[in-house]
Amino acid sequence: MVRERTEPGRWGRISRTQIELGQWRARARYRSVTGVAKLVESSASTAAGAERALVAKLERLRDEEMLGGSGDITPATLMTDVFDQWIEEKRAGGQVVPQSLAKYVETLEFNLRPAYGALRVREMTPVAVNRVLMALSKAGKFDTARQCRNVMSQVMMMCVRYGAAPFNPVRDAVTVRKPKKHDIRTIDLESIAILRKAVRTWEERPAVRGVRNVTMLPQIVDTMLGTGLRIGECLALRVSDLDLDAEVPTLTVTGTVVRAEGRLFRQPNPKSDTSERTIALPALVVTALREAIALGLDGGPDDLVFPSKVGTPRSPSRVREQLKQAQEGTGLDVRPHDFRRTVGTQVANNTTLTSASMLLGHADEATTRAHYVKRIRIAPDVREVIDQLFSTTVTAPAGGAKTMGK
């Protein structure tokens, strides 16, 4: 078996030898950042002391080599400063949408900076990364753990690029795996009917202090139920995105509503490149969109179809809250993303998975299959196929076994 080579900037197994009474020597083979291997040793009065001295010597040697890297980040740089530089590079690059950037900042401030901010780059090891990931996983915060692993991997790759770290320690850290998820939530036909009636009844409830209720919830629900749009995509629809008078009415997804740096706004591009798509509209959705426009609300500078009362983008969290209020007393617990899963399941089971994936704007069909299509647990009726096994069976001669006919 071929022994795996030591990576540049690291060392192999440390050996300890007693030279004489009260004198120990520790040795290890160090491989420089240029790939050249050499034997490094240190001495002390005890075996443990000699090993500690050797490790310190090896770390200094590695750091001295790393200091020749390009940029301001070195092995001695505090991780809190590294985090600041990483965020600045993300902002300057212009490749990250505002909501993703806000999520990165939140992950740094609430999880990574408290855990690693006081450490230096050279102190970031797989063990240090594991400590946080395992703690989050044990607390059941699997999504947070995965986000932390993703951000730390990007941060440490930046350190590698600057020559401040010999390798990315996140690569050797634990992989976060969520436990087996529950079945995909979809809405049955009876519940859809109950829900649509409930939201219209809630919308038409008596006015409070003479102020008319205009939440547009019935129209929002029908639009999402008939298209599978994400809630942010639905609330970002502009009148110019609609073509309701065409032979085949359509809407085009061109943006989404996001919150970043404490402000809610319409982002002029959806979640991903594949999220930008044109959808043919069922008659129910055309009716809902016409009703929304006919309400005559100020759509603001974007001419939104579902604006707030003051012409700004409607808040997704507020819509979720209103949907919950409308269901009180119905026994239902439907959430906006359930519409999307219901549509995905209906389309996939009655057409193809590819059609469902394209309708939902997914980058690949694996996402649609894993998270948006409820599995049918009834096997297909294949009795005729199985009957052929019996119809081709013949009886062998006496004393022989039964064989399959050719």
N, C-alpha and C positions, 0 to 999 in steps of 0.2 A: 504494500500500500504506500503510495507517494505521500510524503509528509507535506502538509499545507505550508506554504511560505509565509513568514511573518510580514505583516503589512508595513509599508514605510512609516517611520515615526513610532514604531512599537517594538517591543522586545519579547523574547521567548521566555521559557521557563527559567526561573532563578534557582541556582544551585548554591548550597551553603556547605562550606568545608572548614573544619577546625585545623588551623595551621599549627598552633601550639597551645599550651595551657593559657587560657584567657585571651586568645586571639582567634577570631573567626574571619573568613573571607566569603563574600557573596559575589557570584558572577552571573552574567546573562549576556546573550548575544543580541545586540541592538542593530536594527536595520534603519539606516538613515533615510531621509526623504528622497534621496537620489537613488535608493535601492542598494547601497553598499552596506554590507554587514560587518560588524566588528565586535570584539569581546570587550565588555566593560566590567570593571570590578571595583569593590569597596571593602574596607576592613573595619572591624570594631571588636570590642571586648566580648560581645555576645553574638549569637547567631541572628537573633531578631534585630539587633542593632545594626549588624552588617547589612541585612536585607533592607532595612529602612534607609540607610545611607545610600545604598545602591539605587533604590527606587527614586530618591530625591535627585541623585546624580543623573539618572536616565531622563527624568522629567526636565531637568535644566538643559540637558543636551538637546532634547526634542524642542523645547521652547526657543533655544538659541537658533536652531535651524528654522523654526516657524517664523521668527521675527523677520526673516528675510522676505516674507510674503508681501504681496502688494496690498495696500489699503491701510485703513486706520485700525482694523481689528487685529488683535494679537492674542496669543494664548493667555495673556494676563488681563485681558479686557473683561470687565464685569458684564454678566449676562444682561443686566438691566439696561446697559448702554447698547448692547447688541440688539436687544428688542427694539429700542428706539430707532436704530439705524435701519433695521429690517422694515419697520413700518414706513419710514421715510422713503425707502427704495420702492416699496409697493405703491405709495402715493405718486412718486415721480414717474414710475413706469407707465401709469395710466391703463394698465391691463386688468385692473380689478374693479368690479362694479361697487358702488358705495355701500350696499348692504353687506357684501362680503368683507369689505374693509372694516366696517363697523363690527362684524362678527369676530374678525381677527383681533381687533383692539379689545373687545370684551373678553376674549379668551386669554389674552396676555394679562390684562389688569386683574381679573378675578381668579385665575388659576396659575399661569406660568410665572408671572413676575413675583408673586409671593413665594412660590416654591423654589425658583432658581435665580432670582434677581441678584442675590448676594454672592453667588458662585462665579468663578471665573471660567472662561472658555475651556481651559485645560482640565477643569474639574467636572466637566460634563461627560458622564460615562453612561453606558447602558443601565447600570445599577441605579444611577440618579434618575434617569428617565422612567425606569420601571416603578420606582417608588411612588410617583404621582399617578401613573396609569393604573397601577394595581389598586391604589386607594380609591380612585374614582370608580373603578369597576366593582369593587366590593360594596361601594355605596349605591350601586345600581345606576350610576350616571354614565352609561355606555356611550351615548352620543357625545357627551362632553369629553370623555376620554379619547374618543376617536378624533375629535376636533383638536385636542391638545397634541396628540401624536402627529397629526398633519402639520400643524403650525410649527412644532418643534423640529420636525424633519426639515421644513423649509428654512428655518432659522439656522440650523446647524449646517445645512448645505451651503448657506451663504458664508459661514465661518470657514468651511473647507475651501471655497473659492478664494477667500482672502488669504489662505495659507495659515490661518490661525488654528486649525484643527486638522489632524492627519486623516480623519475619517468621520463619517456621520454616525454618532452613537445611537441614534434612533433606529437605525437599520437593524441593530442587534437587540433592540428592546422588544418587550412582549407585544404581540399583535392583539388588539382589542376585538373581541368577538361578542356580539350580543347573543343572549340566549334565544332559543327558538321562539320566533314571534307567534302571536296569536293569529287566527284566521283573519283574512282581509275583510274589513267592514264595508258592506254594501247595503243599499236600501231596497227593500222589496216593494212590489207594485202597490200593495195596500198602504204601506207607510208613506209612499210618495204622495198618494192621493190625500191622506190625512194631513201631511205636512203642508202641501200646497193650499189646502183649505184653511189650515191654522194660520199661515203667514198672512193671508188676505184678510181673515177675520181680525187678526192683531193690527194690521195696517188701518183697518176701518173702525177701530175702537174710538169711543168718544174723545173729542179733542180736550186737551188739558189747558185750562185758562184761555180757551178760545184759539189756541194755536193748533193748526191742522197738522196731523201726523203725515210726514212725507219722508219715509225712510227708504222707499223704493225696494224694500225687501222682497216683495213678491216677484218683481221683475228681475232682481239679482238672482234669486233662487232659480227661476225658470231658465235664465240665461246659462247659469252654471250647469244645471241639470241637463240642458240640451246641447252643451258643447264640451263639457269636461274641462273648462278653463280653470286655472288656478285663481284663487280669490283676488290676488294682486293684479293678474292679467285682466280679469273681469272689470275691476274698478278703474283700470287704466284705459278702458276703451274710449275712443274719441268718435264723434259723429263721422269724421272723415275716414275712419277705419271700417265703416259699414257700407254695404251696397245692397240695400233692402229691396230695390226695385228691379234688380236683374232677374233674368229668367230663373237662375239658380242664386238665391240670395246668399251673401257671404259676409263674414267679418274677418279682418286680418289682425293678428296679434302683433303689435309693434312696440309694446312697452309693458311696464308693470309698476304698481305702487309700492314704494319702499319707505322705510324710516331709517334715516342715518343722521348722526350728530344731532339728535333731538328734533328733527324736522321730517314731516311727511311730504313726499313729492312724487310726481310721475317721472319715472326713469324712462328715457326714450329708447330703451332696448329691453327685451324680456330677459328671463333668467339665463338663457344660453342661446347660442346660434340656432340650435334646432328648435327652440321655443317659438321662433318667428315663423308663423304659418298662417294659411288662409283656410277657413272652415266653412263648408256649406251648411246653411242653417235650416233646421226643421221649422215648420210653420209656427209652432208654439214659441220658439225663440224670436222669430220675426215679430210676432204680436207683442211679446214682452218688451223688445227694444223700441218698437213704435210707441208703446204706452209710456216708457221712460222718457223718450224725447218729447212727447206731447205734454208732459207735466210742466215743461217750460222753465225748469230750473237753470240758473246761470251756470254754464259749464266752465267758466273761467277761461284763461288764455289758451288752454288745451282743448276747449269745447268738449268736455267730458260728457259721456252718456249718463254716468252715475255720480254726479258731483255731490259734495256736501251742500248745506244750505247757503254757504258763503262762497261757493264757486271753487273750492279747493278739493283735492282728492279725498274721497271718502275713506275713513279709516277701516282697514280689514278687521282690527280687533273690535271696533264698534259694531261692525256687521255681525261678527261671531256672537257678541253679547246680545244683540237684538234677535238673532236666530234662536238663541237659547231661551229668551223671554217668550218668544212666540210659541214655543213648544210646551210651555208650562201647562200641565193638566192633560196632555195628549198621551203621555207614556213614552214619547219618543226622545231620543238623544242623538239627533243628527248634527254632524259638524260639516262645515263647508267642504273639507277635503273628501268627505264621504260621497259627495256628488261626483267627484272626479274618478273615484274608484268604481262607482256604480256604472258610469259611462264606459270606462275602460273594460270592465267585465262584460257589459252588454255587447259592445262592439266586437271584442275578441272572441266571444263564444258564438256569435252569429255571423261573423265574417272571418277575419284573420287577425292574428296577433300583430302583424305588420301594420294593418289599418289602425288598430288601437294605439300602437306606439306613435304613429305619425299624427293621429288626431290629438294625442296628449302632448306632443312636442318633446318626446324623449330622444336622447342621443342614441340609445340602443334598445332592442327588444327585451334584453335581460332585465332592465329596470321595470318595464311594464309587466313582465311575467311575475317578477318577484314581489312587487309591491302594489300592483293596481288591478290584477285579474284574480278574482276569487276562483279557487279551484273547484271544479265540478267533481263531486265524489261518487257519482253514479257511473258505473261502467257502461259503455255503449252496448246496444243490443246486437250481439254477434252470434246469435244462436245458429243461423244458417251456416256460418263458417265452421263452427264447432261440429255441427251435424255431419259435415263432410268426413270428419275423423271416424265416425261410426259407419257411414255409408261405404267407405272403402275398406272396411275390415272384413276379412274372409276367414272361414274356419279351416284350420290346418288339418292334415290327415290325422287319423287316430294316433294318439301317443305323441303327436307333435305340438308345437306351440302355435299360437295365433300370430299371423303375420299381416303386415299392411299390404294391400293390393297396390300394384304398380299402375 
